[in-house]
């Protein structure tokens, strides 16, 4: 059997944790995929995948082999393109994960710019508010907003998203418009936490170059960015959110920007990937994505 084909099949099964889904993706019979994995394990003398009745899981040996296989396949992609008539053409698949709101508001509306420029590239875009496992789930890169916790990955900073304090017009009509930090004692904050049950930090703001937190009352706590904005639009209190997530509501007047002198620090955006050696298509997408993200850096004009 072609060893590169065995590697491609193994990588796909590892990413999808399913022989059936991998077979559908590769356009092969499930039996062929199973035979290829067995042939690869026999060739290596190692168990790469743990099969159960419910799912397929990569073993520790399989995880190590998966990373090396992806590197090798990426290098082969570049080698195959060396002598093509158009050596600059990009081909292949890019698998990326990013936060839901960022995907919907920023990246997806403009993704046709990149795919139009590189029609040979196939995009797989995952959007979720959970922190995916880049290696185990087979992503080429992930775009994260906020602190980077995984120091085993290579990080590329894209700068920060400006933050804005907002509330709905209906909420402000009932509770009034806060102009100072003291005014916030009469207001409610919609609390955002990554895990329900954890303690909310409160209203975040910069005092000089130091981040401060002001405890605030609030009757609603959420752990999802879409629910966070929806709670604000529903009149449940103030929120502190990246500008790109609420720009359309500010423009329509549904939400109002507040307390411009007490903004939270910009939310850092970071691209994370497993290896410094990346296929040209992935590097090109990263460069494009950085440009798109940095264009979101303009703050909401005061008094708008």
C-alpha positions in Angstrom: 0.0 0.0 0.0 1.0 3.6 -0.6 2.5 4.8 2.8 1.4 8.4 2.2 -2.2 7.2 1.7 -2.0 5.3 4.9 -0.8 8.4 6.7 -3.7 10.5 5.2 -6.2 8.0 6.3 -4.8 7.8 9.8 -4.8 11.6 10.2 -8.4 11.8 9.0 -9.6 9.0 11.4 -7.8 10.7 14.3 -9.3 14.1 13.5 -12.9 12.7 13.2 -12.6 10.0 15.8 -14.7 7.8 13.5 -13.9 5.3 10.7 -17.3 5.9 9.1 -16.9 9.7 9.0 -13.3 9.4 7.8 -14.4 7.0 5.0 -17.1 9.4 3.9 -14.7 12.3 3.9 -12.1 10.4 1.9 -14.6 8.9 -0.5 -13.5 5.3 0.5 -15.4 2.3 1.8 -15.3 2.0 5.5 -13.7 -1.5 5.2 -10.8 0.1 3.2 -10.2 2.7 5.9 -10.2 -0.1 8.6 -7.8 -2.2 6.5 -5.5 0.8 5.9 -5.3 1.6 9.7 -4.6 -2.1 10.5 -1.9 -2.2 7.8 -0.3 1.0 9.3 -0.3 -0.4 12.8 1.2 -3.7 11.6 3.9 -1.7 9.7 4.8 0.3 12.8 4.3 -2.4 15.3 2.3 -0.1 17.5 -1.4 0.5 18.4 -2.3 3.9 17.1 -6.1 3.9 17.8 -8.2 2.5 20.6 -11.5 1.2 19.2 -14.7 1.0 21.3 -18.3 0.5 20.4 -19.0 4.2 20.7 -15.9 6.0 19.4 -12.3 5.8 18.2 -9.7 7.4 20.4 -6.0 8.1 19.6 -3.5 6.3 21.9 -0.4 8.1 23.3 1.7 6.5 20.5 -1.0 7.6 18.1 -0.9 11.2 19.2 2.9 11.4 18.7 2.6 9.7 15.3 -0.3 12.0 14.4 1.7 15.2 14.9 4.7 13.8 12.9 2.3 12.6 10.2 0.7 16.0 9.8 4.2 17.6 9.5 5.2 15.1 6.9 2.0 15.6 4.9 2.4 19.4 5.0 6.0 19.1 3.6 4.7 16.8 0.9 2.1 19.3 -0.1 4.9 21.9 -0.6 7.1 19.5 -2.5 4.3 18.6 -4.9 3.8 22.3 -5.7 7.4 23.0 -6.5 7.2 22.2 -10.3 3.6 23.0 -11.0 2.9 25.4 -13.8 1.6 27.9 -11.2 3.9 27.2 -8.2 2.3 30.0 -6.2 -1.2 28.4 -6.2 -2.3 27.2 -2.8 -4.2 23.9 -2.5 -5.4 21.7 0.4 -7.5 21.9 3.5 -7.3 24.4 6.4 -9.0 23.5 9.6 -9.5 26.4 12.0 -11.4 27.1 15.2 -12.5 30.5 16.6 -15.0 32.0 19.0 -18.6 32.0 17.7 -19.2 35.8 17.6 -15.8 36.4 16.0 -16.6 33.9 13.3 -20.1 35.3 12.7 -19.3 39.0 12.9 -15.8 39.4 11.6 -14.4 36.4 9.7 -17.2 34.7 7.8 -18.5 37.9 6.2 -15.1 38.4 4.6 -13.9 34.8 4.1 -14.8 34.9 0.4 -11.9 37.4 0.0 -9.4 34.6 0.9 -11.2 31.7 -0.8 -11.6 33.8 -4.0 -7.9 34.6 -4.0 -7.0 30.9 -3.4 -9.8 28.7 -5.0 -7.8 25.5 -4.5 -8.0 25.8 -0.7 -10.8 24.1 1.2 -11.8 25.7 4.5 -13.2 23.9 7.6 -14.3 26.5 10.2 -15.3 25.5 13.7 -16.9 28.2 15.8 -17.4 27.5 19.5 -16.9 29.2 22.8 -15.2 26.2 24.4 -11.4 25.8 24.2 -10.8 23.0 21.7 -7.8 20.7 21.9 -5.9 21.8 18.9 -3.8 18.6 18.5 -6.3 16.0 19.5 -9.1 17.5 17.4 -6.9 18.0 14.3 -6.9 21.8 13.9 -4.2 23.5 11.9 -4.7 26.6 14.1 -7.1 28.2 16.5 -7.9 31.9 17.0 -8.4 32.7 20.7 -9.6 35.8 22.4 -8.3 36.4 25.9 -5.5 34.9 27.9 -3.4 32.1 26.4 -3.3 29.2 28.9 -1.6 26.5 26.8 2.1 27.2 26.8 2.9 24.1 24.7 1.6 25.8 21.6 3.2 28.4 19.3 1.5 31.7 19.8 1.2 34.6 17.3 -0.3 37.8 18.8 -2.7 39.7 16.5 -3.2 42.7 18.8 -6.3 43.5 20.9 -10.0 44.0 20.2 -11.2 47.3 21.7 -13.8 46.8 24.5 -16.9 48.9 25.0 -19.4 49.3 27.9 -23.0 49.1 26.6 -26.6 48.9 27.8 -30.0 48.9 25.9 -32.0 52.0 25.5 -34.9 50.4 27.4 -32.7 49.6 30.3 -31.3 53.1 30.5 -34.8 54.6 30.2 -35.7 52.8 33.5 -32.4 53.0 35.4 -30.8 56.2 34.0 -27.4 56.7 32.4 -24.3 56.1 34.5 -21.6 58.7 34.1 -19.2 57.8 37.0 -18.1 54.6 38.8 -20.2 55.7 41.8 -23.3 55.7 39.6 -22.8 52.0 39.0 -24.0 51.2 42.5 -27.5 51.8 41.2 -27.1 49.6 38.2 -26.9 45.9 37.2 -24.2 44.0 35.4 -24.9 40.9 33.3 -22.1 38.6 34.5 -20.0 36.5 32.1 -18.1 33.5 33.4 -16.4 30.7 31.5 -17.8 28.1 33.9 -21.2 28.5 35.6 -20.7 28.4 39.4 -17.5 30.5 39.4 -17.4 33.9 40.9 -17.9 36.9 38.6 -15.1 39.4 38.6 -17.4 42.5 38.4 -17.0 45.7 36.3 -13.5 45.8 34.8 -11.7 49.0 33.9 -8.3 50.5 33.5 -7.0 53.0 36.1 -3.8 54.3 34.5 -2.0 51.0 33.5 -3.6 48.9 36.2 -6.7 46.7 35.8 -9.3 47.3 38.5 -12.6 45.4 39.3 -15.7 46.9 40.8 -18.2 44.4 42.3 -21.7 45.0 40.9 -25.1 43.5 41.4 -26.6 41.3 38.7 -29.5 38.9 38.4 -28.2 37.0 35.3 -24.9 35.1 34.7 -24.1 33.5 31.3 -21.2 31.5 29.9 -21.9 32.1 26.2 -21.1 35.2 24.1 -24.4 35.2 22.2 -26.4 34.9 25.4 -24.3 37.8 26.9 -25.3 40.2 24.1 -28.9 38.9 24.1 -29.3 39.5 27.8 -28.1 43.1 27.3 -30.5 43.6 24.4 -33.2 42.3 26.7 -32.7 45.0 29.2 -31.1 42.9 31.9 -28.1 45.1 32.6 -24.8 46.5 31.3 -22.2 44.3 29.6 -18.5 44.8 28.7 -17.9 43.3 25.3 -15.5 43.5 22.3 -16.7 46.3 19.9 -17.0 43.9 16.9 -19.7 41.9 18.7 -22.1 44.8 19.2 -21.2 47.3 16.5 -24.4 46.8 14.5 -26.5 47.4 17.6 -24.6 50.6 18.4 -25.1 51.8 14.8 -28.9 51.0 15.0 -29.3 52.7 18.4 -30.5 49.5 20.1 -27.5 49.7 22.4 -25.7 52.8 23.8 -22.0 53.1 24.6 -21.3 54.2 28.2 -18.5 55.3 30.5 -15.8 55.9 27.8 -13.3 56.8 30.5 -13.7 53.4 32.2 -13.1 50.9 29.5 -11.8 47.4 30.1 -8.4 46.7 28.5 -8.4 45.4 24.9 -9.2 41.7 24.5 -6.1 40.1 23.2 -6.4 38.0 20.0 -3.9 35.2 19.5 -3.3 32.6 16.8 -2.2 29.2 18.2 -0.7 26.3 16.3 1.4 23.2 17.1 4.4 23.6 14.9 6.5 26.4 13.5 6.7 24.5 10.2 3.3 25.1 8.5 2.1 24.6 5.0 2.1 27.7 2.8 -1.7 27.7 2.6 -1.9 27.9 6.5 0.7 30.7 6.6 -1.2 32.6 3.9 -4.5 32.3 5.8 -2.8 33.4 9.1 -1.5 36.5 7.3 -5.0 37.3 5.9 -6.7 36.7 9.2 -4.2 39.0 11.0 -5.1 41.8 8.6 -8.8 41.2 9.1 -8.5 41.2 12.9 -6.3 44.3 13.0 -8.9 46.2 11.0 -11.2 45.8 14.0 -8.9 47.8 16.2 -10.6 51.2 15.8 -12.5 52.2 19.0 -16.1 53.3 19.0 -16.1 57.1 18.7 -17.0 58.9 21.9 -20.3 60.7 21.7 -21.5 58.5 18.8 
